Each structure stands twice: as structure tokens, then as C-alpha cells.
Amino acid sequence: MFTEQFSEILGMTAAVLTTAAFIPQAFKVYRTGNTSSISLTMFIILNLGLLCWLSYGIILNKFPIIFANGFTMIFAVYILVKKMRSE
């Protein structure tokens, strides 16, 4: 029913949207340095999940999965490191 091209476009759209969702939080942490309202446990679990998704994408050689999770990890790891330093 769906073409491979449609699947790739859908995957890249999802990748861009889910990654973009982290940008405002990362900039807020950068700008204010405040991480008090962020759950350390949640960000540890999130980063582990992103690492698993990134590994999965690499194994399958699926660019949208690799892109989304690799790029999102940049922001999520940044927030996690700032959170751990503020604890």
C-alpha cells in the first residue's frame, strides 16, 4: 500500500518533529542553567532508550532512525550532563 519513498518521507518527518521537540528544552537549559524541574531518572532512561534506537537504526541501516536518535541524543545528553552537574 505504501511506497518505500512514502515510508522514508514519513520516517524523516517523524525524525525532524521528535528531534525538534528537544531543542526548546536544551536552549532553555543552556540559557538559564536551571535543571531543577527535570527528572534525572527520566533523562537517564531516555538516553538509554535513544542509544538503543540509534543502535537499532545502525543495525537496520535506516537513516531516519539513525538521524532522529543520533541528533536527539546530542540534546538529551547535553541536558543530562547539565542535570548531573547540578545535583
SULDAHU-V925663 format. One record per helix or strand. SS is the DSSP state (H for helix, E for strand). FROM is the first residue (numbers start at 1). TO is the last residue. Records with the same first field share a line. If there is no record, write none. Layout:
BEGIN
SS: FROM-TO, FROM-TO
END
This chain:
BEGIN
H: 4-32, 40-60, 63-86
END
